[in-house]
Amino acid sequence: MSTQNTEPEVPIRRVDRILAFSALGIAAASVICFFAIIIGTAVGMDQSAFGEGAWPLIAAIPFWGLPLAFVMIITLLVMSFIRKGRAASRS
């Protein structure tokens, strides 16, 4: 028994891969930095300690990274839907 795939084959473009892996990397870095802040707070760091060294950067990554990753994933989905719609209308 053979199954027919009715969806047209759409190749994955380089920009799609770049968006996907960039969003994954930024989201993973954001989650890691978020847990670093939680662990730092749990071991007894106070508010003033988070304002020194690399901690401002570590705090900024989840603040800006998670929304950026979300926007990149939405962009990737929209691009994918548009591309599949155009491929379906051609065939």
TORKOL-4160 file (C-alpha; in steps of 0.2 Angstrom, whole numbers, padded with zeros to 4 digits, m for minus):
91
<pt num="1" X="0000" Y="0000" Z="0000"/>
<pt num="2" X="0008" Y="0016" Z="m0005"/>
<pt num="3" X="0004" Y="0033" Z="0002"/>
<pt num="4" X="0004" Y="0048" Z="m0009"/>
<pt num="5" X="0011" Y="0065" Z="m0002"/>
<pt num="6" X="0000" Y="0079" Z="m0008"/>
<pt num="7" X="0011" Y="0093" Z="m0002"/>
<pt num="8" X="0024" Y="0099" Z="m0015"/>
<pt num="9" X="0042" Y="0097" Z="m0010"/>
<pt num="10" X="0049" Y="0114" Z="m0004"/>
<pt num="11" X="0068" Y="0115" Z="m0002"/>
<pt num="12" X="0075" Y="0123" Z="0014"/>
<pt num="13" X="0084" Y="0139" Z="0010"/>
<pt num="14" X="0099" Y="0145" Z="0019"/>
<pt num="15" X="0090" Y="0160" Z="0027"/>
<pt num="16" X="0078" Y="0148" Z="0035"/>
<pt num="17" X="0092" Y="0138" Z="0043"/>
<pt num="18" X="0101" Y="0153" Z="0049"/>
<pt num="19" X="0085" Y="0160" Z="0057"/>
<pt num="20" X="0081" Y="0143" Z="0065"/>
<pt num="21" X="0098" Y="0140" Z="0072"/>
<pt num="22" X="0100" Y="0158" Z="0077"/>
<pt num="23" X="0084" Y="0158" Z="0087"/>
<pt num="24" X="0088" Y="0141" Z="0095"/>
<pt num="25" X="0105" Y="0148" Z="0100"/>
<pt num="26" X="0099" Y="0164" Z="0107"/>
<pt num="27" X="0084" Y="0156" Z="0116"/>
<pt num="28" X="0097" Y="0143" Z="0124"/>
<pt num="29" X="0109" Y="0157" Z="0129"/>
<pt num="30" X="0094" Y="0166" Z="0137"/>
<pt num="31" X="0089" Y="0151" Z="0147"/>
<pt num="32" X="0106" Y="0148" Z="0153"/>
<pt num="33" X="0109" Y="0166" Z="0158"/>
<pt num="34" X="0092" Y="0165" Z="0167"/>
<pt num="35" X="0097" Y="0150" Z="0177"/>
<pt num="36" X="0114" Y="0158" Z="0181"/>
<pt num="37" X="0105" Y="0173" Z="0189"/>
<pt num="38" X="0094" Y="0161" Z="0199"/>
<pt num="39" X="0109" Y="0152" Z="0205"/>
<pt num="40" X="0118" Y="0168" Z="0209"/>
<pt num="41" X="0103" Y="0174" Z="0219"/>
<pt num="42" X="0102" Y="0157" Z="0228"/>
<pt num="43" X="0120" Y="0157" Z="0234"/>
<pt num="44" X="0118" Y="0174" Z="0242"/>
<pt num="45" X="0122" Y="0188" Z="0229"/>
<pt num="46" X="0114" Y="0204" Z="0233"/>
<pt num="47" X="0107" Y="0217" Z="0221"/>
<pt num="48" X="0124" Y="0227" Z="0221"/>
<pt num="49" X="0134" Y="0212" Z="0216"/>
<pt num="50" X="0124" Y="0210" Z="0200"/>
<pt num="51" X="0129" Y="0227" Z="0195"/>
<pt num="52" X="0147" Y="0223" Z="0193"/>
<pt num="53" X="0158" Y="0213" Z="0181"/>
<pt num="54" X="0149" Y="0202" Z="0168"/>
<pt num="55" X="0132" Y="0202" Z="0177"/>
<pt num="56" X="0124" Y="0216" Z="0168"/>
<pt num="57" X="0127" Y="0207" Z="0151"/>
<pt num="58" X="0121" Y="0191" Z="0159"/>
<pt num="59" X="0105" Y="0200" Z="0164"/>
<pt num="60" X="0103" Y="0208" Z="0147"/>
<pt num="61" X="0104" Y="0192" Z="0137"/>
<pt num="62" X="0087" Y="0185" Z="0144"/>
<pt num="63" X="0079" Y="0202" Z="0143"/>
<pt num="64" X="0083" Y="0205" Z="0125"/>
<pt num="65" X="0086" Y="0187" Z="0119"/>
<pt num="66" X="0070" Y="0179" Z="0122"/>
<pt num="67" X="0059" Y="0192" Z="0113"/>
<pt num="68" X="0071" Y="0192" Z="0099"/>
<pt num="69" X="0071" Y="0173" Z="0097"/>
<pt num="70" X="0052" Y="0173" Z="0098"/>
<pt num="71" X="0051" Y="0186" Z="0084"/>
<pt num="72" X="0064" Y="0176" Z="0074"/>
<pt num="73" X="0053" Y="0160" Z="0075"/>
<pt num="74" X="0037" Y="0169" Z="0070"/>
<pt num="75" X="0047" Y="0176" Z="0055"/>
<pt num="76" X="0052" Y="0159" Z="0051"/>
<pt num="77" X="0035" Y="0152" Z="0052"/>
<pt num="78" X="0028" Y="0166" Z="0041"/>
<pt num="79" X="0041" Y="0164" Z="0028"/>
<pt num="80" X="0038" Y="0145" Z="0028"/>
<pt num="81" X="0019" Y="0147" Z="0026"/>
<pt num="82" X="0021" Y="0160" Z="0011"/>
<pt num="83" X="0034" Y="0149" Z="0003"/>
<pt num="84" X="0023" Y="0133" Z="0004"/>
<pt num="85" X="0008" Y="0143" Z="m0002"/>
<pt num="86" X="0017" Y="0149" Z="m0017"/>
<pt num="87" X="0023" Y="0131" Z="m0021"/>
<pt num="88" X="0006" Y="0124" Z="m0019"/>
<pt num="89" X="m0002" Y="0137" Z="m0031"/>
<pt num="90" X="0011" Y="0133" Z="m0044"/>
<pt num="91" X="0007" Y="0115" Z="m0045"/>
